[in-house]
Amino acid sequence: MDKQKQQEAYKNYVKQKTPVHNLPLNMLKAFITGGIICTIGQGILNYCRHLGIEKDISAGWTSMILILLSVLLTGFNIYPQIAKWGGAGALVPITGFANSVAAPAIEYQKEGQVMGIGCKIFTIAGPVILYGIFSSWVLGVGYWIWKILKMV
């Protein structure tokens, strides 16, 4: 009987500590956050085009500026607050990827260049890079084989 009371108390404790999520509100926040990031990117792209820079080069500058802004905001501990509020809206764009590389580098810099930054910088982004490269390699080999078979 005592064990049953402990289990009931534990269930109540877990219920109190488990955060309640409001899915529509979280989706709205993600939409707003991602929309603001994309609007900033579009504004940078339009400004570059206004300066007469070619479309491809403007896109490169836009990506680099968004990455720079993300890293700076991560360094000033602002981007994690944006990501906490906006959820996937802040984590999915290129700025989220830049944040996932910069955050461990900043966090582990006290452990040194090699054992700190060098070992920990890709803790979050490493699997994304690894599987992105691997899947593109597999698709490339598949495409190459398909082209060879198409010739035969």
C-alpha positions as CSV (number, residue, x, y, z in Angstrom):
1,M,0.0,0.0,0.0
2,D,2.9,2.4,0.8
3,K,4.4,1.7,-2.6
4,Q,1.2,2.7,-4.3
5,K,1.1,6.0,-2.4
6,Q,4.7,6.7,-3.5
7,Q,3.8,6.0,-7.1
8,E,0.8,8.3,-6.9
9,A,2.9,11.1,-5.3
10,Y,5.5,10.6,-8.0
11,K,2.9,10.9,-10.7
12,N,1.6,14.1,-9.2
13,Y,5.1,15.5,-8.9
14,V,5.8,14.7,-12.6
15,K,2.5,16.2,-13.6
16,Q,3.3,19.4,-11.8
17,K,6.8,19.7,-13.3
18,T,6.0,18.7,-16.8
19,P,5.5,21.9,-18.9
20,V,2.2,22.3,-20.7
21,H,2.6,23.1,-24.4
22,N,0.2,25.1,-26.4
23,L,0.7,23.8,-29.9
24,P,-1.1,26.6,-31.9
25,L,0.7,29.3,-29.9
26,N,4.1,27.6,-30.4
27,M,3.4,27.3,-34.2
28,L,2.4,31.0,-34.3
29,K,5.6,32.0,-32.5
30,A,7.7,29.8,-34.9
31,F,6.0,31.3,-37.9
32,I,6.5,34.9,-36.7
33,T,10.2,34.2,-35.8
34,G,11.0,32.4,-39.0
35,G,9.1,35.1,-40.9
36,I,11.1,37.9,-39.3
37,I,14.4,36.1,-40.1
38,C,13.4,35.5,-43.7
39,T,12.1,39.1,-44.0
40,I,15.5,40.4,-42.8
41,G,17.2,38.1,-45.3
42,Q,15.0,39.3,-48.1
43,G,15.7,42.9,-47.1
44,I,19.4,42.3,-47.3
45,L,19.0,40.5,-50.7
46,N,16.9,43.4,-52.1
47,Y,19.4,46.0,-50.8
48,C,22.3,44.1,-52.5
49,R,20.3,43.9,-55.8
50,H,19.5,47.7,-55.4
51,L,23.3,48.3,-55.3
52,G,23.6,46.5,-58.6
53,I,25.1,43.2,-57.4
54,E,24.3,40.1,-59.4
55,K,21.6,37.8,-58.0
56,D,24.0,34.9,-57.2
57,I,26.5,37.2,-55.5
58,S,23.7,38.9,-53.6
59,A,22.4,35.6,-52.3
60,G,25.9,34.8,-51.1
61,W,26.2,38.1,-49.3
62,T,22.8,37.6,-47.8
63,S,23.8,34.2,-46.4
64,M,27.1,35.5,-45.0
65,I,25.4,38.5,-43.3
66,L,22.7,36.4,-41.8
67,I,25.4,34.0,-40.4
68,L,27.4,36.9,-39.1
69,L,24.3,38.4,-37.4
70,S,23.5,35.0,-35.9
71,V,27.0,34.5,-34.5
72,L,27.0,38.0,-33.0
73,L,23.6,37.5,-31.4
74,T,24.8,34.1,-30.1
75,G,27.9,35.7,-28.6
76,F,25.8,38.3,-26.9
77,N,23.4,35.6,-25.6
78,I,20.5,37.0,-27.5
79,Y,20.0,34.3,-30.1
80,P,19.3,31.6,-27.5
81,Q,16.5,33.8,-26.1
82,I,15.1,34.2,-29.6
83,A,15.3,30.5,-30.1
84,K,13.6,29.8,-26.8
85,W,10.7,32.0,-27.7
86,G,10.5,31.2,-31.4
87,G,11.3,27.5,-31.3
88,A,11.8,25.9,-34.7
89,G,11.3,29.3,-36.4
90,A,14.7,30.3,-35.1
91,L,16.4,26.9,-35.4
92,V,15.6,25.9,-38.9
93,P,17.0,28.7,-41.1
94,I,20.7,29.2,-41.8
95,T,20.9,31.4,-38.7
96,G,20.0,28.4,-36.5
97,F,22.7,26.3,-38.0
98,A,25.2,29.2,-37.4
99,N,24.0,29.4,-33.8
100,S,24.5,25.6,-33.4
101,V,28.2,26.0,-34.4
102,A,28.9,29.2,-32.6
103,A,27.3,28.3,-29.2
104,P,29.6,25.3,-28.4
105,A,32.7,27.3,-29.6
106,I,31.8,30.1,-27.2
107,E,30.9,27.7,-24.3
108,Y,34.1,25.6,-24.5
109,Q,36.6,28.3,-25.3
110,K,37.8,28.3,-21.7
111,E,39.1,24.7,-22.3
112,G,41.5,25.9,-25.0
113,Q,41.8,26.1,-28.7
114,V,42.3,22.4,-29.3
115,M,40.5,20.5,-26.5
116,G,37.8,23.1,-26.1
117,I,36.9,24.8,-29.4
118,G,38.4,22.2,-31.7
119,C,36.8,19.2,-30.1
120,K,33.4,20.6,-29.2
121,I,32.6,23.1,-32.0
122,F,30.6,20.6,-34.1
123,T,28.9,18.8,-31.2
124,I,25.4,19.9,-32.5
125,A,26.1,20.7,-36.1
126,G,28.4,17.7,-36.7
127,P,25.8,15.1,-37.3
128,V,23.9,17.4,-39.7
129,I,27.1,18.0,-41.7
130,L,28.0,14.3,-41.6
131,Y,24.7,13.0,-42.8
132,G,24.3,15.8,-45.3
133,I,27.6,15.0,-47.0
134,F,27.0,11.3,-46.8
135,S,23.5,11.5,-48.3
136,S,24.7,13.7,-51.1
137,W,27.5,11.3,-51.8
138,V,25.0,8.3,-51.9
139,L,22.7,10.3,-54.2
140,G,25.6,11.3,-56.4
141,V,26.7,7.7,-56.8
142,G,23.2,6.7,-57.5
143,Y,22.8,9.4,-60.1
144,W,26.2,8.4,-61.7
145,I,25.1,4.7,-61.9
146,W,21.7,5.8,-63.4
147,K,23.5,7.9,-66.0
148,I,25.7,4.9,-66.9
149,L,22.8,2.5,-67.1
150,K,20.9,5.0,-69.2
151,M,23.7,5.1,-71.8
152,V,23.7,1.3,-72.1
